[in-house]
Amino acid sequence: MTTRATTTEIVLPGLVEPDGLLVHERALPEPAAGQVLVRVDATGVSFAEQQMRRGKYYDQPPFPFVPGYDLVGTVQAVGAGVDPARMGERVAAVVKTGAWSTHLLVDADHLVPVPDGIDPADAETVVVNGITAWQMLHRIARVQRGQTIVVLGANGGVGSTLVQLATDAGITVIGTASERHHDHVRRLGATPVDYRAPDLADRLRALAPEGVDAVFDHVGGTGLGDSWRLLRRGGTLVSYGTAATKDDAGRSQLPVLALVGRLMLWNVLPNGRRAHFYNFWAGRRRSTRFHRRLREDLTQVFQRLAAGTLEPQVAARLPLAEAGRALALAESHTVAGKVVLLP
């Protein structure tokens, strides 16, 4: 079954402030073979869009483009080769860009079913955040029950999900956050430490004098060395961002390349520790395998969301037309969780 649709989308025209986003309407073509038309029920603001606004995301497309890393929606039409029974199916997808829209064409084999009974906004909070957290915890660091980890930014989208997945797996978590979010971090199951403390590294070390089994660091910059030194022998540092350099002038690739080079150097040292840079899109050239793993991991996350062992962290729900306000709110560092857009 095919159909044509009109989509309303939010356009990032260039290096603008959040209030510089544009609203655009255009007709979509019919779904091609292997595609579906998805009505977007929820999308959100992640750190990637905050970086894209500054032109600092590692491989963002040229301006202008439609942001939106992930979505939860409903299949409205299918192209040739797609089972018509998928009509009306509730799905999630990671698209990197384009999700800040009312409707979107998506490859059918990139979709992940969303369990019945889960609110679209709740599901949205754990799509890219949940996959990222699950893969870093279980595929890269391979942290085991009874071990101890440090999560920087434990109140953020990825951080709060990571804390909950770890505690659900019987892992002890120490999480950094601003003091106003400490009660929230405790409710998630972590021991909070003020990330602004001048003696942050000493405070973290005092909570785990023998070192920790993994550190998850989205900050990078000069503090990366402190994260490395927190590890015990056999421990793993997982770096997944360069938030410390988000406002630095210059090419967006340089901080990432410098960080990766530093991690590679540490890996050749005979110290019994490992360092990894997590790239969500690593392995995508082997598309079938990449999307199979993505579906497997997000299914695991959705199962925990449905069971109630993973609580969705919705910071705010705003209409798609207020994407600029949503972006500004996400960048304000005053909220815990993910700001969700409801087309």
C-alpha positions in Angstrom: 0.0 0.0 0.0 1.4 3.4 -0.9 0.3 7.0 -0.2 1.6 10.5 -0.4 1.9 12.7 2.6 2.9 16.2 3.6 5.3 16.7 6.4 6.0 19.6 8.7 9.7 19.7 9.7 12.1 21.9 11.7 15.1 23.1 9.7 18.4 24.1 11.1 19.5 26.7 8.5 23.0 27.4 9.8 25.0 28.5 12.8 22.0 30.0 14.7 20.7 30.4 18.2 17.9 28.0 19.2 15.3 30.6 18.2 16.7 30.7 14.7 15.2 27.3 13.7 12.7 27.4 10.8 9.4 25.6 10.2 9.1 24.1 6.7 6.3 22.1 5.0 6.9 19.9 2.0 5.3 17.0 0.2 6.9 13.5 0.6 7.2 11.0 -2.2 5.5 7.6 -1.9 7.4 5.0 0.0 10.0 3.4 -2.2 10.6 -0.4 -2.2 11.6 -1.5 1.2 10.5 1.8 2.8 7.6 2.8 5.1 6.0 6.1 5.9 6.1 6.8 9.6 3.9 9.3 11.4 6.3 10.6 14.1 4.6 10.4 17.5 7.7 11.5 19.5 11.2 12.7 18.9 13.6 14.5 21.1 16.6 16.7 21.8 19.9 14.9 22.3 23.4 16.2 22.8 24.0 15.6 19.1 21.5 18.3 18.0 23.1 20.7 20.5 26.4 20.1 18.8 25.0 20.3 15.3 23.6 23.7 16.1 27.1 24.8 16.7 28.5 23.0 13.6 30.5 20.8 16.1 29.0 17.3 15.5 31.6 15.1 14.0 29.9 14.1 10.7 26.9 16.3 10.5 25.5 17.1 7.0 25.9 20.6 5.5 23.4 23.3 6.4 20.5 23.5 6.0 19.1 20.2 7.2 16.4 18.8 9.5 17.8 17.6 12.9 16.4 14.7 14.9 18.4 11.7 15.9 15.7 9.2 16.7 11.9 8.8 16.8 9.0 6.7 17.9 6.0 6.6 15.6 3.4 4.6 13.7 3.6 3.0 10.3 1.1 4.8 8.0 2.0 3.3 4.6 4.4 0.7 3.1 6.3 0.4 -0.1 6.8 -2.6 -2.3 8.3 -5.6 -0.6 7.1 -4.6 2.9 4.5 -6.7 4.6 1.2 -4.8 4.6 0.6 -6.2 8.1 3.1 -3.6 9.3 0.4 -0.9 8.8 -0.4 0.6 12.2 2.7 -0.9 13.8 4.3 1.1 16.6 8.0 1.5 15.9 11.2 3.2 16.9 14.1 4.2 14.6 17.5 5.9 14.8 18.0 8.1 11.7 20.7 10.6 12.9 18.9 13.5 11.1 15.4 14.2 9.9 13.3 13.1 12.9 12.1 16.6 13.8 9.2 16.1 11.4 5.6 15.0 11.5 6.2 12.3 8.9 9.3 10.5 7.6 10.3 7.8 5.2 12.3 5.1 6.8 13.8 1.8 5.6 11.6 -0.9 7.0 14.5 -3.1 8.2 15.7 -0.2 10.3 12.6 -0.2 12.5 12.3 -1.7 16.0 8.9 -2.7 17.3 7.7 -0.8 20.4 5.9 -2.9 23.0 2.3 -2.2 23.6 1.4 0.0 26.6 4.5 2.2 26.4 3.8 5.9 26.0 5.6 7.3 22.9 7.4 10.0 24.9 8.6 7.4 27.4 9.9 5.1 24.6 11.6 8.0 22.9 13.8 8.7 25.9 15.5 5.3 25.6 16.0 4.9 21.9 19.4 6.4 21.1 20.1 6.9 24.8 19.2 3.3 25.6 21.1 1.7 22.7 24.2 3.9 23.6 24.1 3.0 27.3 23.4 -0.7 26.7 26.2 -1.1 24.2 28.8 0.8 26.3 27.9 -1.2 29.4 27.5 -4.7 28.0 29.2 -4.8 24.6 32.3 -2.6 25.2 33.1 -2.4 28.9 31.3 -5.8 29.7 30.8 -4.8 33.3 29.8 -7.7 35.5 27.5 -8.0 38.5 29.2 -6.8 41.7 31.6 -4.5 39.9 31.8 -0.7 40.4 31.6 2.1 37.7 31.7 5.8 37.5 29.2 7.6 35.2 29.9 11.3 34.4 26.7 13.3 33.9 24.5 10.8 35.7 21.4 13.0 35.4 21.6 13.4 31.6 19.9 11.4 28.9 22.5 8.7 28.4 23.8 9.0 32.0 20.5 8.4 33.7 19.8 5.4 31.4 23.2 4.0 32.0 22.8 4.3 35.8 19.5 2.4 35.7 20.7 -0.4 33.4 23.8 -0.8 35.6 21.9 -1.0 38.9 19.4 -3.4 37.3 22.4 -5.6 36.5 23.7 -5.6 40.0 26.5 -3.0 39.4 27.5 -0.3 41.9 27.3 3.1 40.4 29.0 6.4 41.3 27.5 9.3 39.3 28.6 12.9 38.9 26.0 15.7 38.6 25.3 19.2 39.8 24.3 19.3 43.5 20.7 20.2 42.6 20.3 16.9 40.9 21.8 14.7 43.6 18.4 13.5 45.0 17.4 12.5 41.5 20.7 10.6 41.0 20.2 8.8 44.3 16.7 7.7 43.2 18.2 6.3 40.1 20.4 4.1 42.2 23.8 5.9 42.1 25.9 7.6 44.8 26.1 11.3 43.6 29.2 13.5 43.5 29.2 17.2 42.6 30.9 17.5 39.2 31.8 21.1 40.0 33.9 20.2 43.0 37.5 21.3 42.6 38.7 18.0 44.1 36.3 15.9 42.0 38.9 13.2 41.2 39.8 12.9 44.9 36.2 12.5 45.9 35.6 9.8 43.4 38.7 8.0 44.4 37.7 8.1 48.1 34.5 6.2 47.2 36.5 3.5 45.4 40.0 3.5 46.9 41.1 0.4 44.9 39.8 1.9 41.6 36.7 1.2 39.6 36.0 -1.3 36.8 34.7 1.2 34.3 34.4 5.0 33.7 31.9 6.4 31.2 33.1 9.8 30.2 31.2 12.1 27.7 33.2 15.2 28.7 36.7 14.6 27.4 39.1 17.5 27.6 41.6 17.8 30.4 39.5 15.7 32.8 39.9 12.6 30.7 43.2 11.8 32.4 41.4 11.8 35.8 38.9 9.3 34.4 41.8 7.0 33.2 43.5 7.2 36.6 40.3 6.1 38.4 40.5 2.6 36.8 41.8 -0.4 38.6 43.9 -2.9 36.7 41.6 -4.6 34.2 39.3 -1.6 34.1 37.9 0.1 31.0 37.5 3.8 30.1 34.6 4.4 27.6 34.8 7.9 26.1 31.7 8.9 24.1 31.9 12.6 23.7 33.8 15.9 23.9 31.4 18.1 25.8 34.3 20.0 27.3 35.2 21.4 23.8 31.7 22.0 22.5 32.2 25.8 22.4 35.7 25.8 21.2 36.4 27.5 17.8 37.7 25.5 14.9 36.9 22.2 13.1 34.6 19.8 14.9 36.8 16.9 14.0 39.9 18.0 15.7 38.8 17.4 19.4 37.5 14.0 18.5 40.7 13.0 16.6 42.9 14.3 19.4 40.8 12.3 21.9 41.0 9.1 19.9 44.7 9.5 19.5 45.1 9.8 23.3 43.1 6.7 23.9 45.1 4.7 21.4 48.3 5.8 23.1 47.0 4.7 26.5 46.0 1.3 25.0 49.6 0.5 24.0 50.9 1.2 27.5 51.6 -1.9 29.7 49.2 -0.9 32.4 46.4 -3.6 32.2 43.7 -1.1 31.4 41.7 -0.4 28.3 40.4 2.7 26.6 37.6 2.9 24.0 35.9 5.7 22.0 32.3 4.7 21.5 30.9 5.6 18.1 27.2 4.8 17.8 27.6 4.3 14.0 30.7 2.1 14.1 30.2 -0.9 11.8 27.3 0.6 9.8 29.0 -0.3 6.6 28.0 -3.9 7.4 24.4 -2.7 7.4 22.7 -6.0 8.1 24.8 -6.8 11.1 24.7 -3.2 12.4 20.9 -3.0 12.4 20.5 -6.5 13.8 22.6 -5.6 16.8 20.7 -2.3 17.1 17.4 -4.2 17.2 18.7 -6.7 19.7 20.0 -4.0 22.0 17.0 -1.7 21.9 14.7 -4.7 22.4 16.5 -5.5 25.6 16.1 -1.9 26.7 12.4 -1.8 25.8 11.9 -5.0 27.8 13.2 -3.3 30.9 11.1 -0.2 30.2 8.0 -2.4 30.0 8.9 -4.3 33.1 9.4 -1.1 35.1 13.1 -1.7 36.0 14.0 1.2 33.7 12.2 4.5 34.4 11.8 6.9 31.5 13.5 10.3 32.2 11.3 12.8 30.5 12.6 16.3 31.3 9.8 18.1 29.4 7.2 17.5 26.6 6.9 20.3 24.0 5.1 20.6 20.7 7.3 20.1 17.6 6.7 23.8 16.6 8.5 24.8 19.8 11.7 23.0 18.9 13.7 26.1 19.5 12.5 26.4 23.1 13.1 22.7 23.6 16.7 23.0 22.3 17.3 26.0 24.6 15.9 24.1 27.5 18.1 21.1 26.8 21.1 23.3 26.6 20.3 25.1 29.9 21.6 22.2 32.1 18.6 22.9 34.4 16.7 19.7 33.6 17.3 16.0 34.2 16.5 13.5 31.4 15.5 14.2 27.8 13.4 16.9 26.3 10.8 15.3 24.1 9.1 16.9 21.1 5.5 15.8 20.2 4.6 16.3 16.6 
